[in-house]
């Protein structure tokens, strides 16, 4: 059975994820650390001790082939893809074997720039259109996961 796992620390689309997953009859698990603890009706919550990547490691150990993961973490998405799961970010971008290497490389270059004292522009403020795009693409990824 397909499950939905959410890297819930700072995730702006938790409620939309639960609503759409329930439409498909999918189990939702929210994973968060003690600093971001949350509970939502219609989802199980797993709280993890605070620590670098602690939530990511618990989540990747829970993901099975065909599961859908909502995350904005490229490294976690790469591990999900390696386990033959599906991954999508909060803006509706599907992580795929075709785009994950470029995204990881971009993250690496950005880190090097910051370490050298450089500054990068942060993400723009979230818009209603971002939520709508996520909902449309999350609906599609759920259908795809259920049909494969």
mmCIF file of the C-alpha atoms, coordinates in Angstrom:
data_MODEL
# 
_entry.id   MODEL 
# 
loop_
_atom_site.group_PDB 
_atom_site.id 
_atom_site.type_symbol 
_atom_site.label_atom_id 
_atom_site.label_alt_id 
_atom_site.label_comp_id 
_atom_site.label_asym_id 
_atom_site.label_entity_id 
_atom_site.label_seq_id 
_atom_site.pdbx_PDB_ins_code 
_atom_site.Cartn_x 
_atom_site.Cartn_y 
_atom_site.Cartn_z 
_atom_site.occupancy 
_atom_site.B_iso_or_equiv 
_atom_site.pdbx_formal_charge 
_atom_site.auth_seq_id 
_atom_site.auth_comp_id 
_atom_site.auth_asym_id 
_atom_site.auth_atom_id 
_atom_site.pdbx_PDB_model_num 
ATOM 1   C CA . UNK A 1 1   ? 0.000  0.000  0.000   1.00 0.00 ? 1   UNK A CA 1 
ATOM 2   C CA . UNK A 1 2   ? 1.257  3.471  -0.908  1.00 0.00 ? 2   UNK A CA 1 
ATOM 3   C CA . UNK A 1 3   ? 1.930  5.805  2.025   1.00 0.00 ? 3   UNK A CA 1 
ATOM 4   C CA . UNK A 1 4   ? 2.678  9.511  2.151   1.00 0.00 ? 4   UNK A CA 1 
ATOM 5   C CA . UNK A 1 5   ? 5.516  10.682 4.378   1.00 0.00 ? 5   UNK A CA 1 
ATOM 6   C CA . UNK A 1 6   ? 6.009  14.368 5.059   1.00 0.00 ? 6   UNK A CA 1 
ATOM 7   C CA . UNK A 1 7   ? 9.262  15.999 6.122   1.00 0.00 ? 7   UNK A CA 1 
ATOM 8   C CA . UNK A 1 8   ? 7.102  18.294 8.224   1.00 0.00 ? 8   UNK A CA 1 
ATOM 9   C CA . UNK A 1 9   ? 9.708  20.613 9.761   1.00 0.00 ? 9   UNK A CA 1 
ATOM 10  C CA . UNK A 1 10  ? 8.796  23.951 8.207   1.00 0.00 ? 10  UNK A CA 1 
ATOM 11  C CA . UNK A 1 11  ? 6.594  22.380 5.524   1.00 0.00 ? 11  UNK A CA 1 
ATOM 12  C CA . UNK A 1 12  ? 3.947  24.902 4.362   1.00 0.00 ? 12  UNK A CA 1 
ATOM 13  C CA . UNK A 1 13  ? 1.682  22.330 2.667   1.00 0.00 ? 13  UNK A CA 1 
ATOM 14  C CA . UNK A 1 14  ? 0.931  19.845 5.456   1.00 0.00 ? 14  UNK A CA 1 
ATOM 15  C CA . UNK A 1 15  ? -2.825 20.472 5.459   1.00 0.00 ? 15  UNK A CA 1 
ATOM 16  C CA . UNK A 1 16  ? -3.115 20.262 1.664   1.00 0.00 ? 16  UNK A CA 1 
ATOM 17  C CA . UNK A 1 17  ? -1.090 17.037 1.661   1.00 0.00 ? 17  UNK A CA 1 
ATOM 18  C CA . UNK A 1 18  ? -3.373 15.400 4.217   1.00 0.00 ? 18  UNK A CA 1 
ATOM 19  C CA . UNK A 1 19  ? -6.544 16.491 2.405   1.00 0.00 ? 19  UNK A CA 1 
ATOM 20  C CA . UNK A 1 20  ? -5.425 15.165 -0.981  1.00 0.00 ? 20  UNK A CA 1 
ATOM 21  C CA . UNK A 1 21  ? -3.939 11.951 0.457   1.00 0.00 ? 21  UNK A CA 1 
ATOM 22  C CA . UNK A 1 22  ? -7.225 11.254 2.269   1.00 0.00 ? 22  UNK A CA 1 
ATOM 23  C CA . UNK A 1 23  ? -9.048 11.683 -1.051  1.00 0.00 ? 23  UNK A CA 1 
ATOM 24  C CA . UNK A 1 24  ? -6.980 8.742  -2.336  1.00 0.00 ? 24  UNK A CA 1 
ATOM 25  C CA . UNK A 1 25  ? -7.265 6.758  0.908   1.00 0.00 ? 25  UNK A CA 1 
ATOM 26  C CA . UNK A 1 26  ? -3.531 7.051  1.589   1.00 0.00 ? 26  UNK A CA 1 
ATOM 27  C CA . UNK A 1 27  ? -1.979 6.902  5.043   1.00 0.00 ? 27  UNK A CA 1 
ATOM 28  C CA . UNK A 1 28  ? -0.085 10.088 5.965   1.00 0.00 ? 28  UNK A CA 1 
ATOM 29  C CA . UNK A 1 29  ? 2.824  10.217 8.388   1.00 0.00 ? 29  UNK A CA 1 
ATOM 30  C CA . UNK A 1 30  ? 4.272  13.534 9.516   1.00 0.00 ? 30  UNK A CA 1 
ATOM 31  C CA . UNK A 1 31  ? 7.879  13.433 10.701  1.00 0.00 ? 31  UNK A CA 1 
ATOM 32  C CA . UNK A 1 32  ? 9.205  16.347 12.719  1.00 0.00 ? 32  UNK A CA 1 
ATOM 33  C CA . UNK A 1 33  ? 11.724 17.111 15.412  1.00 0.00 ? 33  UNK A CA 1 
ATOM 34  C CA . UNK A 1 34  ? 10.960 18.292 18.926  1.00 0.00 ? 34  UNK A CA 1 
ATOM 35  C CA . UNK A 1 35  ? 11.329 21.955 17.906  1.00 0.00 ? 35  UNK A CA 1 
ATOM 36  C CA . UNK A 1 36  ? 8.636  21.651 15.213  1.00 0.00 ? 36  UNK A CA 1 
ATOM 37  C CA . UNK A 1 37  ? 6.211  19.171 16.763  1.00 0.00 ? 37  UNK A CA 1 
ATOM 38  C CA . UNK A 1 38  ? 2.771  19.146 15.182  1.00 0.00 ? 38  UNK A CA 1 
ATOM 39  C CA . UNK A 1 39  ? -0.332 17.011 15.158  1.00 0.00 ? 39  UNK A CA 1 
ATOM 40  C CA . UNK A 1 40  ? -3.007 17.013 12.489  1.00 0.00 ? 40  UNK A CA 1 
ATOM 41  C CA . UNK A 1 41  ? -6.230 15.089 12.229  1.00 0.00 ? 41  UNK A CA 1 
ATOM 42  C CA . UNK A 1 42  ? -5.915 12.438 9.547   1.00 0.00 ? 42  UNK A CA 1 
ATOM 43  C CA . UNK A 1 43  ? -2.174 11.900 10.016  1.00 0.00 ? 43  UNK A CA 1 
ATOM 44  C CA . UNK A 1 44  ? 0.153  10.012 12.306  1.00 0.00 ? 44  UNK A CA 1 
ATOM 45  C CA . UNK A 1 45  ? 2.979  12.085 13.786  1.00 0.00 ? 45  UNK A CA 1 
ATOM 46  C CA . UNK A 1 46  ? 6.430  10.736 14.530  1.00 0.00 ? 46  UNK A CA 1 
ATOM 47  C CA . UNK A 1 47  ? 8.564  13.029 16.657  1.00 0.00 ? 47  UNK A CA 1 
ATOM 48  C CA . UNK A 1 48  ? 12.334 12.698 16.380  1.00 0.00 ? 48  UNK A CA 1 
ATOM 49  C CA . UNK A 1 49  ? 15.031 14.110 18.657  1.00 0.00 ? 49  UNK A CA 1 
ATOM 50  C CA . UNK A 1 50  ? 16.527 17.355 17.473  1.00 0.00 ? 50  UNK A CA 1 
ATOM 51  C CA . UNK A 1 51  ? 19.681 16.918 15.465  1.00 0.00 ? 51  UNK A CA 1 
ATOM 52  C CA . UNK A 1 52  ? 21.164 17.484 12.049  1.00 0.00 ? 52  UNK A CA 1 
ATOM 53  C CA . UNK A 1 53  ? 19.267 15.342 9.546   1.00 0.00 ? 53  UNK A CA 1 
ATOM 54  C CA . UNK A 1 54  ? 17.624 13.279 12.325  1.00 0.00 ? 54  UNK A CA 1 
ATOM 55  C CA . UNK A 1 55  ? 14.182 13.497 10.694  1.00 0.00 ? 55  UNK A CA 1 
ATOM 56  C CA . UNK A 1 56  ? 15.657 12.664 7.278   1.00 0.00 ? 56  UNK A CA 1 
ATOM 57  C CA . UNK A 1 57  ? 17.234 9.432  8.492   1.00 0.00 ? 57  UNK A CA 1 
ATOM 58  C CA . UNK A 1 58  ? 14.072 8.238  10.248  1.00 0.00 ? 58  UNK A CA 1 
ATOM 59  C CA . UNK A 1 59  ? 11.985 9.109  7.196   1.00 0.00 ? 59  UNK A CA 1 
ATOM 60  C CA . UNK A 1 60  ? 14.250 7.353  4.709   1.00 0.00 ? 60  UNK A CA 1 
ATOM 61  C CA . UNK A 1 61  ? 14.210 4.226  6.886   1.00 0.00 ? 61  UNK A CA 1 
ATOM 62  C CA . UNK A 1 62  ? 10.394 4.250  6.792   1.00 0.00 ? 62  UNK A CA 1 
ATOM 63  C CA . UNK A 1 63  ? 9.953  4.833  3.053   1.00 0.00 ? 63  UNK A CA 1 
ATOM 64  C CA . UNK A 1 64  ? 9.098  1.868  0.857   1.00 0.00 ? 64  UNK A CA 1 
ATOM 65  C CA . UNK A 1 65  ? 9.085  1.438  -2.898  1.00 0.00 ? 65  UNK A CA 1 
ATOM 66  C CA . UNK A 1 66  ? 6.208  3.468  -4.351  1.00 0.00 ? 66  UNK A CA 1 
ATOM 67  C CA . UNK A 1 67  ? 5.681  5.717  -1.319  1.00 0.00 ? 67  UNK A CA 1 
ATOM 68  C CA . UNK A 1 68  ? 5.348  9.473  -1.825  1.00 0.00 ? 68  UNK A CA 1 
ATOM 69  C CA . UNK A 1 69  ? 7.521  11.873 0.186   1.00 0.00 ? 69  UNK A CA 1 
ATOM 70  C CA . UNK A 1 70  ? 6.965  15.612 0.523   1.00 0.00 ? 70  UNK A CA 1 
ATOM 71  C CA . UNK A 1 71  ? 10.255 17.386 1.238   1.00 0.00 ? 71  UNK A CA 1 
ATOM 72  C CA . UNK A 1 72  ? 12.269 20.406 0.244   1.00 0.00 ? 72  UNK A CA 1 
ATOM 73  C CA . UNK A 1 73  ? 15.536 18.630 1.062   1.00 0.00 ? 73  UNK A CA 1 
ATOM 74  C CA . UNK A 1 74  ? 17.413 17.516 -2.067  1.00 0.00 ? 74  UNK A CA 1 
ATOM 75  C CA . UNK A 1 75  ? 19.557 15.034 -0.148  1.00 0.00 ? 75  UNK A CA 1 
ATOM 76  C CA . UNK A 1 76  ? 16.517 13.335 1.354   1.00 0.00 ? 76  UNK A CA 1 
ATOM 77  C CA . UNK A 1 77  ? 14.834 13.310 -2.054  1.00 0.00 ? 77  UNK A CA 1 
ATOM 78  C CA . UNK A 1 78  ? 17.880 11.561 -3.537  1.00 0.00 ? 78  UNK A CA 1 
ATOM 79  C CA . UNK A 1 79  ? 17.693 8.847  -0.868  1.00 0.00 ? 79  UNK A CA 1 
ATOM 80  C CA . UNK A 1 80  ? 13.941 8.417  -1.491  1.00 0.00 ? 80  UNK A CA 1 
ATOM 81  C CA . UNK A 1 81  ? 14.574 8.013  -5.224  1.00 0.00 ? 81  UNK A CA 1 
ATOM 82  C CA . UNK A 1 82  ? 17.280 5.425  -4.467  1.00 0.00 ? 82  UNK A CA 1 
ATOM 83  C CA . UNK A 1 83  ? 14.634 3.417  -2.579  1.00 0.00 ? 83  UNK A CA 1 
ATOM 84  C CA . UNK A 1 84  ? 12.323 3.740  -5.627  1.00 0.00 ? 84  UNK A CA 1 
ATOM 85  C CA . UNK A 1 85  ? 9.927  6.115  -3.895  1.00 0.00 ? 85  UNK A CA 1 
ATOM 86  C CA . UNK A 1 86  ? 8.483  9.333  -5.297  1.00 0.00 ? 86  UNK A CA 1 
ATOM 87  C CA . UNK A 1 87  ? 9.458  12.754 -3.990  1.00 0.00 ? 87  UNK A CA 1 
ATOM 88  C CA . UNK A 1 88  ? 7.899  16.178 -4.486  1.00 0.00 ? 88  UNK A CA 1 
ATOM 89  C CA . UNK A 1 89  ? 8.683  19.574 -3.001  1.00 0.00 ? 89  UNK A CA 1 
ATOM 90  C CA . UNK A 1 90  ? 6.321  22.129 -1.454  1.00 0.00 ? 90  UNK A CA 1 
ATOM 91  C CA . UNK A 1 91  ? 6.031  23.930 -4.804  1.00 0.00 ? 91  UNK A CA 1 
ATOM 92  C CA . UNK A 1 92  ? 4.994  20.843 -6.756  1.00 0.00 ? 92  UNK A CA 1 
ATOM 93  C CA . UNK A 1 93  ? 8.360  20.022 -8.344  1.00 0.00 ? 93  UNK A CA 1 
ATOM 94  C CA . UNK A 1 94  ? 8.844  16.282 -8.729  1.00 0.00 ? 94  UNK A CA 1 
ATOM 95  C CA . UNK A 1 95  ? 12.321 15.077 -7.918  1.00 0.00 ? 95  UNK A CA 1 
ATOM 96  C CA . UNK A 1 96  ? 13.388 12.589 -10.573 1.00 0.00 ? 96  UNK A CA 1 
ATOM 97  C CA . UNK A 1 97  ? 16.496 10.629 -11.510 1.00 0.00 ? 97  UNK A CA 1 
ATOM 98  C CA . UNK A 1 98  ? 16.814 13.130 -14.377 1.00 0.00 ? 98  UNK A CA 1 
ATOM 99  C CA . UNK A 1 99  ? 16.930 16.292 -12.212 1.00 0.00 ? 99  UNK A CA 1 
ATOM 100 C CA . UNK A 1 100 ? 18.286 15.239 -8.815  1.00 0.00 ? 100 UNK A CA 1 
ATOM 101 C CA . UNK A 1 101 ? 21.998 15.372 -9.728  1.00 0.00 ? 101 UNK A CA 1 
ATOM 102 C CA . UNK A 1 102 ? 21.670 18.935 -11.018 1.00 0.00 ? 102 UNK A CA 1 
ATOM 103 C CA . UNK A 1 103 ? 19.778 19.986 -7.871  1.00 0.00 ? 103 UNK A CA 1 
ATOM 104 C CA . UNK A 1 104 ? 22.383 18.411 -5.581  1.00 0.00 ? 104 UNK A CA 1 
ATOM 105 C CA . UNK A 1 105 ? 25.189 20.082 -7.555  1.00 0.00 ? 105 UNK A CA 1 
ATOM 106 C CA . UNK A 1 106 ? 23.420 23.446 -7.314  1.00 0.00 ? 106 UNK A CA 1 
ATOM 107 C CA . UNK A 1 107 ? 23.098 22.999 -3.542  1.00 0.00 ? 107 UNK A CA 1 
ATOM 108 C CA . UNK A 1 108 ? 26.811 22.158 -3.318  1.00 0.00 ? 108 UNK A CA 1 
ATOM 109 C CA . UNK A 1 109 ? 27.830 25.261 -5.299  1.00 0.00 ? 109 UNK A CA 1 
ATOM 110 C CA . UNK A 1 110 ? 25.569 27.477 -3.175  1.00 0.00 ? 110 UNK A CA 1 
ATOM 111 C CA . UNK A 1 111 ? 27.134 26.085 -0.007  1.00 0.00 ? 111 UNK A CA 1 
ATOM 112 C CA . UNK A 1 112 ? 30.638 26.819 -1.349  1.00 0.00 ? 112 UNK A CA 1 
ATOM 113 C CA . UNK A 1 113 ? 29.630 30.419 -2.151  1.00 0.00 ? 113 UNK A CA 1 
ATOM 114 C CA . UNK A 1 114 ? 28.240 30.914 1.362   1.00 0.00 ? 114 UNK A CA 1 
ATOM 115 C CA . UNK A 1 115 ? 31.342 29.338 2.957   1.00 0.00 ? 115 UNK A CA 1 
ATOM 116 C CA . UNK A 1 116 ? 33.484 31.791 1.001   1.00 0.00 ? 116 UNK A CA 1 
ATOM 117 C CA . UNK A 1 117 ? 31.495 34.688 2.461   1.00 0.00 ? 117 UNK A CA 1 
ATOM 118 C CA . UNK A 1 118 ? 29.209 35.198 -0.511  1.00 0.00 ? 118 UNK A CA 1 
ATOM 119 C CA . UNK A 1 119 ? 25.521 35.916 -0.208  1.00 0.00 ? 119 UNK A CA 1 
ATOM 120 C CA . UNK A 1 120 ? 22.678 34.406 -2.192  1.00 0.00 ? 120 UNK A CA 1 
ATOM 121 C CA . UNK A 1 121 ? 19.146 35.622 -2.630  1.00 0.00 ? 121 UNK A CA 1 
ATOM 122 C CA . UNK A 1 122 ? 16.648 33.658 -0.530  1.00 0.00 ? 122 UNK A CA 1 
ATOM 123 C CA . UNK A 1 123 ? 13.330 32.260 -1.730  1.00 0.00 ? 123 UNK A CA 1 
ATOM 124 C CA . UNK A 1 124 ? 10.527 34.674 -2.534  1.00 0.00 ? 124 UNK A CA 1 
ATOM 125 C CA . UNK A 1 125 ? 7.482  34.940 -0.316  1.00 0.00 ? 125 UNK A CA 1 
ATOM 126 C CA . UNK A 1 126 ? 5.034  32.062 -0.752  1.00 0.00 ? 126 UNK A CA 1 
ATOM 127 C CA . UNK A 1 127 ? 1.997  32.890 -2.891  1.00 0.00 ? 127 UNK A CA 1 
ATOM 128 C CA . UNK A 1 128 ? -1.451 31.319 -3.203  1.00 0.00 ? 128 UNK A CA 1 
ATOM 129 C CA . UNK A 1 129 ? -0.432 30.143 -6.684  1.00 0.00 ? 129 UNK A CA 1 
ATOM 130 C CA . UNK A 1 130 ? 2.365  28.093 -5.098  1.00 0.00 ? 130 UNK A CA 1 
ATOM 131 C CA . UNK A 1 131 ? -0.205 26.195 -3.017  1.00 0.00 ? 131 UNK A CA 1 
ATOM 132 C CA . UNK A 1 132 ? -2.402 25.627 -6.067  1.00 0.00 ? 132 UNK A CA 1 
ATOM 133 C CA . UNK A 1 133 ? 0.555  24.343 -8.106  1.00 0.00 ? 133 UNK A CA 1 
ATOM 134 C CA . UNK A 1 134 ? 1.545  21.999 -5.260  1.00 0.00 ? 134 UNK A CA 1 
ATOM 135 C CA . UNK A 1 135 ? -2.003 20.649 -4.959  1.00 0.00 ? 135 UNK A CA 1 
ATOM 136 C CA . UNK A 1 136 ? -2.245 19.950 -8.697  1.00 0.00 ? 136 UNK A CA 1 
ATOM 137 C CA . UNK A 1 137 ? 1.131  18.174 -8.857  1.00 0.00 ? 137 UNK A CA 1 
ATOM 138 C CA . UNK A 1 138 ? 0.649  16.302 -5.575  1.00 0.00 ? 138 UNK A CA 1 
ATOM 139 C CA . UNK A 1 139 ? -2.677 14.988 -6.885  1.00 0.00 ? 139 UNK A CA 1 
ATOM 140 C CA . UNK A 1 140 ? -0.849 13.770 -10.005 1.00 0.00 ? 140 UNK A CA 1 
ATOM 141 C CA . UNK A 1 141 ? 2.002  12.128 -8.107  1.00 0.00 ? 141 UNK A CA 1 
ATOM 142 C CA . UNK A 1 142 ? -0.502 10.283 -5.879  1.00 0.00 ? 142 UNK A CA 1 
ATOM 143 C CA . UNK A 1 143 ? -2.345 8.999  -8.956  1.00 0.00 ? 143 UNK A CA 1 
ATOM 144 C CA . UNK A 1 144 ? 0.971  7.971  -10.526 1.00 0.00 ? 144 UNK A CA 1 
ATOM 145 C CA . UNK A 1 145 ? 2.088  6.140  -7.357  1.00 0.00 ? 145 UNK A CA 1 
ATOM 146 C CA . UNK A 1 146 ? -1.214 4.286  -7.102  1.00 0.00 ? 146 UNK A CA 1 
ATOM 147 C CA . UNK A 1 147 ? -1.113 3.238  -10.763 1.00 0.00 ? 147 UNK A CA 1 
ATOM 148 C CA . UNK A 1 148 ? 2.447  1.866  -10.707 1.00 0.00 ? 148 UNK A CA 1 
# 
